[in-house]
Amino acid sequence: MCLIGLLVSGAASADAWLNQYGQVGLMQVPTARGIGKGGVGVGYTQFEPYWSYLFHVQPLDWIQGNFRYIDIRNRQGQANPQGQTFTDKGIDLQMRLIAESDYLPQVAVGLIDLGGTGLFSSEYVVASRRHYDFDFHLGLGWGRLGSRGDFENPIGVVADRFENRPAPGVDNINETGRFEVGKWFRGDVAVFGGVVWNPDRGPLSLFAEVEGNDYQSEGLNNNQETSSRVNLGANYRLWDAVDLGLSWQRGEIVAFSATTHGTFEESPVPKTQQPAQPNIPVYAQSDRGMPGRKLAPPTVARLTRELSRQGVYLHAVDDHDGSDRITVWFGQAIDDSLAPAASRIARSLIRHTGSAYDDFELVDVTGGNESARFVMPRRAYHRAVAGDGSIEEFLEYLRIRQPQPAGYGRAEYRRLLAYPAYSYGLAPQVRSNIGGVDQFAVGQVLLRGFGTLQLTNRWSFTGAAAVNAVDNVGDRLGTQFPSGLPRVRSDIGLYQRTGQDYYLAQLETNYIFPIASDLYGRFSAGIFEEMYGGVASEILYRPTDKRWAVGLDINQVRQRDFDQRFSFRDYEVTTGHLTYYHELPWENVRLIASAGRYLAGDIGVTLDLSRQFGSGVRFGVFATQTDVSAEDFGEGSFDKGFYLSIPFDLFTARTAKSATTFVFRPLLRDGGQKVTAGRSLYDTIQYSHARTLRNDPGAWRQ
């Protein structure tokens, strides 16, 4: 729901449409166009006998991807006693090679169905060129896109193997899902292309295209009648965001599409309801006439009250026996950058202590531990906000210090934040099972109540329970799929069906503590997720002002009963991973690599690559390869998928740090599966890094 709302609220690209497969294209053929960096789209298309559900994303200017489920209406699914039609899952990838210029067209290379069954497997190179209201496209296709075989493969002069291409098929379902690199760009080649006429860049666009597919070598022996290579269609854009398409294809069928796309680069709601930063008096650089007042209990009380109203919570304050430096330990719920909180603290200190201190030493406290420590020269900051200097100049004077494991136990004014403290809430939750063998789309909407009791600054209890509001589950979930591994995840349908009325989602305790400077530890116990509970531990080393961190977790967990109350099943396992995190220095890209033992006892490696967009939404892809054979793993060959982390403040006028994550897998199997066990240290302190102080100078004015 929130994804659709975000797309509709963002302006769609004026010269891009999603085709029948979710690629940026015309009707059947792709183009070299994109929906823009941070763009995302979803949709539904119907072109008999294929009904498609689409998700498209463009994380960077030069790369875009597409994930889809295709329901093949005239073929029955494998190993399905209920007679469900065959569903195929596919992943496409396109990379831009040349950007359009005054002299050159835009050129891209693409791979279709690179990790699926191969039923729609194709590769292509395509060029696009705009001329006033017309956009022209011309490409060469291999595989399904090249099945008309207009000419022999020119790459055949390099190696004979490129002259022939293995036929698509799913004879062995356990061998699907691999990246069949050896089949790429093989076989005969066909020409495809088309033109779009978009008069005055208005809502109506007319399409004409020439296909490279002859529909006489379709997978599953599902050849289609075709009397024309030319397709004609029209698209009408509603509200600058929703595309409705109607077309005549193959000279035989009418096709329909409904898609929407927008951008994740901008938040749909401006953050206009942030608490106002405290006003401070403006003085000359010499501080002439500026009073100075040393710290006193009434001053500390005023600081604490003033900042708490702005989402900044003081743990302790110390001026080191009247020195020229004051240290403030704080927590904040304002932003994923420390800059807005630091600016508010500095303004309040200037308001209440004037020129009494030359340096403001600020310490961010997360989970009871120091996670960032930095020193702000008062004069440099005051000049920047008074207009005598700039934030960029002030940042040159900012000094990063190493967090101290001792914390604020000896501060003069401490225990300013009272414990125990608690928080709670109620929010909708969606549980879905899409593309499964039981039923193509099964889901439910629940009301999830959650709460946290913070007993001390390091020790907390968290619980969550959900009650069903509406669903179409019934008896549709629960088919026992063949598995050569312990059933650690593939019984998810039984959990969703049995616990469809209400279930206990979480009931855990976490204790987070410092070990040494830049080294953190955690112990956790309880019910961690809908399928597992147990005990867990973790350590994390995150060097000050660096972009990388290393963590190690060890978990002893046991599988819960299907009703998701307090009882457990017999299956018990020890898992653990060594994980490397790196915030890459461009485009807000994060790399996570982990190696260790998974829930089924298999050993392997997981790679996770993600990008955070300007709106705070994070999109990521992941893949796991373990020592499990493709036969034991089952359909899909290895675990892979993508996810969206959506901040709770996406549709609010105030910023916040919390987010919820939706994970999408083409198939959920038992190999390469991790457990969610306790409060992740990296997730806990990722927003508490001194590096964020310099990321965006504008954040100091929020």
N, C-alpha and C positions, 0 to 999 in steps of 0.2 A: 504493500500500500504506500509506504513512504517513498519507495523507489519510483513508482508511477507519479506520485505528486511532485517529486523533484524533477522528473523529466518534463512534465507539462509546464512547470514553472520556469524552465530554462528555455531560451530561444533555440530552435533547431537550426542546423546549418542550412543556409539558403540554397546550396547547390548539391546536396547529398540526400539520397533516399536509400532505404534498406530494401534489397530485393527479396525474392521468395525464399532465400536461404539465410537471410540475415546479414549478408555482405552489403557493403555500400556498392550499389549497382543500379541496373535498369529493372528488368523483370527476372530473367534467368541468368544473365551474364554479369560479372563483376566489372567495376571500373577502377581507375587509379585514384579516385576521390576519397576523402575521409570526412568524418563528422566533426573533426577538430580535436585538439589535445584536451583531454578530460571528458570527451564525449562518451555518451552511453545511450544505448537504445534497446527497446524491447518490442516484441510484436507477435502477431499471429498471421499466418498465410495459409491459403487453401488452394491447391492446384492438383486436382485429382491425378493419381490416387494418394498424393502426399499432403498431409496437414502438418504444418511446422510451427513450433514455438521457439522464439528466438531471443537471444541476448547478445548484444554487440557492445564492445568497449574499445576506446582508443586511448590508452594511457599516455602515449607520447605522440609528437607530431608525425613520426616516421613509421610507427607500428600500430596495427589494430588487429583485433581478434574477434572471433565469433563462436558462440556456443549454441547448439540447437538440439532439440528433440524433434524427430520427424516420425509421425504416426503413419505407417504405410497401411492404408485402409483395406487393401485387397490381399493382404498376406497375414497369416496367423503367426503369433509369436512362438518362439521355441519353448519347450518344456512348460507349457501353460495349459492346464486342464480347463481353465475357465474360458478359453477361446479368445483371449485378448488379441487384438491385431498386433503386428510386428512393430516395435519401436526401435528406432536407430538414433544413436547419439553421435554427434560429430563436433569436431573442433577445427576451425579455419584460422589461418594466419596470413596477414599481408604486410609487406615491408615496402616502404617508398624508397625508390632508388634515386629518382631525380625529381626535384620540385619544379613546378611549372614556372617559366620565366618568359621574357619577351620573345625568346627565340626557340625555347624547348618546351615540349609537352611534359606533363607530369607522368612519370613512369613508375610502375610498381610491379613486384613479383609476389605471387600468392600460392598458398597451399590449402587445398580444400580436403576436409575429412582426414587430416594427417594423423589422428590418433583414434580413429573409430573402427568400424567394421570394414571400411573401404568401399562400401556400396556407392558412395558419391565421390570417391577419390579422384582428384584432379589437381593439376598444377597449371599456372598460367603466367604470362607476362602481358601487361596491358598498358596502353598509353591513353591519356585524356588531354584534350585541348579545347579551350573555350573560345568562342567567337561571338561577341555580343550576347544575344539571348539563346544561342545554340551551344551545346556542349557535345563534342564528338569523342567517340571512344573506339579504339581498335586494339585487338589482342590476339594472341596465339594460345591455344589450349591443348593440354595433354590429358590423357585419361578420359573421364566422362565428358569433360568439356571439349575434348578433341576426337570424340568417337566417330565423327563424320569423315575423318581422315582425308582432309583436303590435299595433303602431301606428306611425304615421308619425313621422319624426324631428322632435322638437320644435325642434331647432336650425334647421330649415328656415325658421322665421320670420325668422331673421337673414339668411340668404342661400339662394337657390334651389339652389345647388350641393350643399348638404348633403342634399337630398332623394334623390339618386341616388348609388350607389356602383359604381365599376368592378368587374367580376368578377375574381376571383383567377385567376392563371395564370402559366405559365412559358414563354410562346411564344418569348421571346428570353432565353436563359439569361444573356447578358452584361449584361442590365439588372437583374438581381436584386441584392439586398444594399443597395439604396439606402433611405434613410429617406423614405418616401413620405408626407410630412406633409400634402400636399394631399388624401389619401384618408382621413385620420383623422376619425372621428365622422361619417361620411357613410352615407346609406342608412337603411332602416327599423330600428326598435328592437324588441328582445324583452326580456321580463322573465325573469330567472333567479333562483334562490335555493335555499335548503335549510335543513336543521336537523341538528345533531349532538347525539346523546345520549351522554354519557360518564358512566355511573353512578359516583358517588363518586370521580371522577377516576382511575378504575382503568385497567387495560391495554386493556379492550374499549371500542370506540366504534362506534355504529351511525349510519349516514348515510341521509338521504333528500334528493333534490334534484330540481329541475325545471330542465330545460335550455332555453336559448334557441336552440339550433342544430337545424335540421330535417334536416340531412344530405342535403338534396336540391340543394345548390349547392356541393358539395365540389370543390376544385381537381383538376386532371388528369382531369376527368369521372369522378370516383370516388365517385359517390353511393352511399349505404348504406341498406339497408332499416331502417326504424324503425317500431315499432308502439306505442311509448309515449314520452312526454316525461319520464317519471319514472324515475329511477335509484335503486336501493337497494343498500347495501353495508355492509360491516363492516371494521373495522381492529383488529388486535391488536398491541400494542406489546411487544416482547421486550427485556429487559435495559434498559428505560428509554431505548432508543436506536434500535431497529430496528422499523420499521412494516411489517407484512404486511397487504395489503388484498385483499379479494375482493368483487366486485360484479356485479349484474345490470343491464345497461345497454341502452337503446333498446328494451327488451322483446325483444331478439334475441340478445345475446351475454353471455358470462361474461368479465369483465376481471380482471386480476391486477396487483398492484404490490408492489414490495419497495424500500423507501427507508430511508435513515438520515439523521439530522441531529443536529448538536451545535453547539458554539461554539468559535470561535477566540479569544474574549476571555480565556480562562484556559488556562494550560499544563496538559496532562494529567498531567504529572509535577512535583510540587513540587521546587524547587531546594534539596534538603536536604543535598547533599554539597559545598557550597561550602567552600573552605578557611577555617578559623576565623580571624577577625581577631586580630592580636596583642593580648594583654592589656597595658593600660597602668596605671601607678599613679594613684590618685585623690588629688588634692591640692586644697586650698582655692583660691579664685580668686586669692589673693595669691601663689600659687606658693611659699608658705612651706614650707621643708623639702624642696623639689624640687631635686635636684642638676642641675648643668649641665655638659656635657662637649662641648668643641669637636671639630670633625671631625678624624679621624686615620685613617691607612690601615687599621688593624684594624676601626675602626667602619664604614668603607665596605664592607669585606669582609663583615661581619656583616649589614649592611643588604641587600647584594646577594643573599646566600644566603637570608635570611629571606623576602624579597619574591619571589624566583624560585620558591619553593615554593608561592606563592599565585597564580602567573600574572601577576606584575608584574615586568618586566625593566628594570633600570637601564642606561641608556646612559652617563650622566655625572652627577657631583655637584660642586658648587662652593659654598664659603661666602664667597667674595669677600673673602679676606684677613681672616677672623675677624670679619666684620660681623655684625649681628643678623639677617641674612637668609641662608637656605640655598636653593640652586636645585637641583632634581632633574629630570633629563631621563629619561623612562621610556616604555616601550611596555607594552601590556597585552592579555591574551587572556581577560578575565573577562566583560565585559558590553558591551552597546551603549550604556551610559552610562559616563562617566568617573568618576562618584561612587564606586563600590566600590573602584576602584584608588586614587583620591585618598585615601580614608579609610584604606586599608591603609598607604599610604606615610606619612601623618601619624602613625598609631599607632606605626609602627616608628621614625620619627624621635623621637617623644617617649620611647619606650622606651630608645633608645640615645644621645640627646643631651640629654634632659631639657629644662631651661629655657634652654639655651644660645642658642637662636634665637627671635626674636619672630615672624618671618614665614617660612612655608614657600612658596616659589615653585616650582610644579610645572609641567612642560612635557611635554605628550604629543607623542611622536615617531612618525610614521607614514610608512612608505616613506622613512625617512631625513630627513624634513622635520618641522619644528615645525608642528603642526596646531592646538594649543591651549596657551595659557599663562595661568595664573591664580595668585593669591596668597591663601593661607589664613592668617589670623592665628591663631597657635598657641593663645593663651588662649581665644579664642572657640570654637575647635573642641574644646579640652579641656573647657571648661565644658559643651558640648553632650553629649559622650559620657560625662562624669562625672555627669550628672544635674542639674547646677546651671543648665542652660539647655536650649534645644531646637535641633534641626537648623535649623528655620525661622529662629530668631534668628541662628544662626551664618551662614546664607546671606546675611543682610543685610550682613555684613562681607566676604564673598567679593568679590575684585576681579579682573576680567577684564583681561588684558593682550594686546597684539598679538603674535602669533608673530614671531620674528626669523629672517630667512633665513640669518644667520651660523651659527645652531645652537650646538653645544657644542664647537666646535673649540678654544676657549681655556680650557675648564673645567679646574680643578685635577686632578680625578680623571675621566678619560675612558677610552674603549675598555673599559668594563666588560662589554660584551656582545661575545663573541668571534665573529669571522667567519673563514672561511665557516661558515654554519649551514645545516642542512637539515631538512626535514620530509617525511613521506610517509604514504601510507595506501592502503587498499583498500576500496571501497564498491560496492554494487549501483547500477546505472543502468538506467533504462527509456527505450527509444526507441519511439515509437508513431506511427502514422499512422491517425487515426480519421476516419471519414466520407468517405474518399476515393472516387474513382471506381473504382479498382482493386478495393478490398475495403473493407467497412464498418469493420472494426477489424483492424489488423495491428500487431504489436509484437514486441519482444524484450527480454529481461532480460540485461544484461551485467555482468561484473565489471570495474570501472574502477579501475586502479591509477594513482596520481598522486603527484607529488613536486615540491618546490620547493628549489632551491639558492640561498641568499642569499649572494652573493659579498661584498658590502659592504652598508652600511645603505641604499644606494640602488639597487643593481644586483642583479637576480635572474634565474634561469632557472626556467621551469615546464614540466613535461611531463605528459602523460596518455595512456594507451592502454587500450583496452577489448577484452575477449574475450567472445564470445557464450556464454551459458549455456543459454538456451532461447528459442525463437521460433516464430512461425507465418508467417514471411516467405515462404520458398520462392520461387516465381515470381509471387507475388501483386502485387508492386510493380514499377513501371517503365513504366506506360503514358505515352506521350508526349501530353500535352494540348496543344491549340492555344494558341499564345501570340503576341501581337503585339509582344512585347518580347524582349530577350535572356534566355535561360533561366537566370536568376541564382539562383532558388530552386525553381522548379517541377519540377526534376529530382531533388528530395530522395528520391523513391522509388528511383531508380537508385543513389544513394549508400547507402541503407539495405540494398538487396538485394545490391549488389556487396560492401560491407564488412560483411556480416552475421556473418562468422566472427571477425574481429578488425580493428581499425583504430587508426590513430594520431589521437587526438582533439586533441592540443595539443602544441606544442613551441616555446615563445616565450621571448624575453628582454625585460625591462622595465627602464628606467632612469628613476627619478623624482627630480626635483631642484627646489629652490626658485629662483624667479626674482627675486622681491621679497617684501616683507611681504604676506601673504595671496594671493600669486600663485604657482602651482605649474606645473610642466611635466613632460612624459613623452615618451620615445621608446620604441618597441616594434618588434620584428621577429620573424619566424618563421611557424610554422603556428598560426593563431589559433583555428580552429574546424574542423568536419568538412568545410566546403566552401571555405574561403578561407585564404590566407596572404599575407604581404607585409610592408610597413613601415607604421608608424602614428605619429602625433604628436598631442599634446593639450596645451592650456593650460587652467587653471581659476583663476578669481578667486572666492574665497570670503571676504567681509569678516568680520572678527572679531565674534562675538556677534550676527550677523545670521541671518535665516532664509532668505536667498536666495544663489544663486551663479550664475555665468555661465561656460560653457566653450565651447571651440572645438576640434574634432578634424578632422584631415586624414589620409586613409588611401589608400595605393596598394596595391591587392590584386589577386591573380590566383586564378582558380578552380582548385581541386584536381581531380585525377583521381578517378573514381568509387571506386577501390579504397582511397582515403584513406591512401596511403603517403606517398612523398616526391615524386612526379611531379605536374606541373601541366598544365592544359589551356591553350588559347590565349586565353581571355577574360580581359582585364585592364581595370581601371577605377579611376578616382580618385573617392573619395567624401569627404564632409565635412559637418559640421553645426555650427551655432551653437545652443547649448542653454541654456535658462534653467531653473533649479531653484528651487523654493520649498516650504519646509516650512510649510504653513499653520498658523495659531495655534489650530486647534481640531481635535479628534478624530484627531490624528496623520495628517492627510491631506497628501499630497505632490502637487504639480503639476509636471510636466515638459513643456516646450514646446520643440521643436527644428525648425529649418528648414535645408534644404540639399539636397545631391545624393545620390541613393540608388544602389544597386548597378546598376540597369538604366539609369542615366544620367538618370532622371527627377528633376524638381525639385519639392519640396513641403514640407509641414509635418506633423509628428507631435505629437499631444496625448496625454499619459499622465496619468491620475489614479488615485491609489492610497491605501489606508489601511492602516496597521500596527495589528494587533490586540494585545490584551494578552499573547497567547502568543508574540508576535514574528513571527507569520505576516503577510505583507503580501499583500493582494489588490489588483489593479489592472486597469484597462481602458485600451485604447489605440485610436487610429484615425489613419490616415495618408491624406491627400489630396494627390495630386501632379498634374502636368500631363498624366498619361496618361488617355486617354479610357476610358470604360467598355467600349467594344468592344475596345480593345487590351488592357485589363486582364484581361478575361474574367469568368467567373462570380464574383459578389461585388461588382463595381464598384469597390471600394477596399479597402485592407488594414485589418483590424480584428481585435480579439480581446481576451483577458484572460489574466492570469497569476497564479500563486501563487509567492511566495518563502517557502520553508519553512526555518526555522533548523535546523541540524544538532543542536542541543541540545533539540529539541522533546520527545524521549522519554528524556532523560537527566536526572539529578538535579543536574547542574552546568551553569552557563551557559557560552556560547561566542558568538563573533561571526560565525561563518561561516554561510552559507545556500546553498541550491540553488534554482533558479528553473525552474518549468514553465510554458511558454507554450502557449496553446491558441488556434488560429485556426479559424474555420469552414472556410476554404479557404486553402491556401498558394499564392499566385500570385507573379508577378515584379515587380509594381509596388509601390513604397513599402517596399522591403526594405533594412534596414541590415546592416552587417557587425559582428560582435563582434571587435574588433581591440585586443588588449592589455588591460592592467589599468586599468580606468576610474578616473580620479582622484576623481570624486565618490563612487563606491562605496568607494574605498580609505579616504577620510577622513570618510565620513558619520558614523561612530561616534566621531569624534575632535573633536567640536565642544564648545566651552566651554558652549554653551547647555544641553547635557545635564546639567550639574551642578545645575541648578535645576529640572529637569523633575519629579523624583520625590524628595522628601526621604527617603523610606524606603530609597532605593538606597544611601544613606550607611551603612546598617546591614547591608548584605549581606556 
